[in-house]
Amino acid sequence: MNQSEIRNFSIIAHIDHGKSTLADRLIERTGTLTAREMAPQVLDSMDLERERGITIKAQAVRLEYEYQGQRYELNLIDTPGHVDFTYEVSRALQACEGALLVIDAAQGVEAQTLANLYLALEHDLTVIPIINKIDLPNANPERVQEELIEIGLDGTEAILVSAKQGIGIDETLAAIVSRIPPPVGNPEAPLRALIFDSRFDSYKGVLVYIRVVDGSLHVGDKIQFMATGASFEVTEIGVFRPHPTTVSSLSTGEVGFFAASIKTVQDTRVGDTVTLADHPAKEALPGYRPAQPMVFSGLYPVDTSDYGRLREALEKLQLNDASLTFEPETSAALGFGFRAGFLGLLHLDVIQERLEREYNLSLITTAPNVVYQVRLVTGEEIRVDNPALMPPAGDIEEIREPMVSASIITPSEYIGAVMELAQERRGIYKDLSYIDSQRAMLSYSLPLGEIMFDFFDQLKSRTRGYASFDYQWSGFAPSDLVRLDILINGEVVDAFSMIVHRDKAYYRGRTLVEKLRDLIPRQLFEVPLQAAIGGRVIARETVKAMRKDVLAKCYGGDITRKRKLLEKQKEGKKRMKAVGNVEIPQEAFMAILRVD
Ligand code: GTP
């Protein structure tokens, strides 16, 4: 394809503003799929994604479109919508020249609208504002146009669309061709292609999604990954329409995938550059960095004999997910398991759910924690990804925790409530500005560990659901942190240990033992629960001993009721872990997260 007839673009939006629906309409209108073949949101391929209504992995679809008598190849690169995957979004945007910025006509500009816009501008993309859902009775496109001007875009250039009703779709396609520039790149130069995604296919090995920046790629070429140095021979090249279709080559500016009998996605890092082994490019494309897990959690099989199956499942998931890390870990309380690292909380949630659903594993997961940088009095620097392994206070010179820079958009009347919440979570105020006459944007620097504790839920409830929130990692900062331990029956339960700010340690410890008292079922004996900081007990509660057999009240009663009760108990058992001789339910391990 002639370079001047190619357009590469993404759709970016705040969650639920209609990105997937618009993508569906573009696919349908260009005849890429017939109406009969269309399933809603064809780009969200995994069941899990469809159920949760989120897009986890970027994909690319080639559309053919005729405009003013000329045929064009439009490559739509889908971006993940969640902050955990910001790096993947940024690589997908780097593969494009333009972006459609979708804004809900009733909701207006939200936190992720801005975060995505800034990412697009960082990559010098041409941004086409799309005001979507104009069919809604409370749509207010004029107000959105004003907000666009406020954030530095030309509101008059926005296209009015109803993705649901198919209004404004032709105008959108025309704008993609006429406003977004064709790719620049040198067809004569040695191959340089950007990897923006990859996934494992059990027949072909890893499929590597690329955007060719310079040169071209052909079946049979011997390629090399510039970051890892690994070499492979290309066995197949294809594009998505949206079903995979084989082609013989990809030329400068084009987007597609290749297979080369690659066994694991660890070799194909998002952001890495593909070149030819025999004729390599001198310099890799800019911006590559390996994925850094920020959030860690212990994964333990409820049934210890499932340990091997858990390892196999994690290895399988890792084939397709280079950002998932795990290593064996032993907990005095929970036995043999793994400490797994994730990009963020959503990533963790998705992996846990897949382990249970696709691999049929019953797991006890410890409350997630962030990673800490610790300088010991000896001068040695260590990383601590498990609170139970935090060295004793006397050995520590300084603890640094990961920070994020957060932006929160809220109606002005809730500014006070938002500030209060940010302050409770140790936020450092940075800035306040207005998006329009009724809405403000607050900027804060916040510890990542503090927003894991139901920050988003709190924000929503304190602003009646009106505030939106987005954040990016901003590095590590020193903080006065201590380890809080929980003792059950006199023994420290390592899976309950957590790192908290000194000012909050008493309160957290006290509330946590109160919570645990309610969550841990009565045993045949009395169970003391204690919270301790540095070996000093600061709170104590007791789980009273069980008084009588649970079935006692069923004597003489109806047998089905008895069976139901037994089944309920069995169900409960699935999620219990015996710690010493005390049975602890899964909810107890997560209670740490909800103490506030
Ligand atoms: P995420 O992938 O979760 O970020 O969402 P998204 O931005 O892809 O939004 P999606 O396309 O899933 O649409 C969100 C909701 O808005 C769905 O219920 C759509 O049916 C609805 N929707 C999308 N476009 C329109 C529109 O033009 N009008 C109306 N009334 N509803 C729309």
Boltz pocket constraint, residues with backbone or C-beta under 6 A from the ligand:
constraints:
  - pocket:
      binder: B
      contacts: [[A, 13], [A, 14], [A, 15], [A, 16], [A, 17], [A, 18], [A, 19], [A, 20], [A, 21], [A, 22], [A, 52], [A, 53], [A, 54], [A, 55], [A, 81], [A, 132], [A, 133], [A, 134], [A, 135], [A, 136], [A, 161], [A, 162], [A, 163], [A, 164], [A, 165]]
      max_distance: 6.0
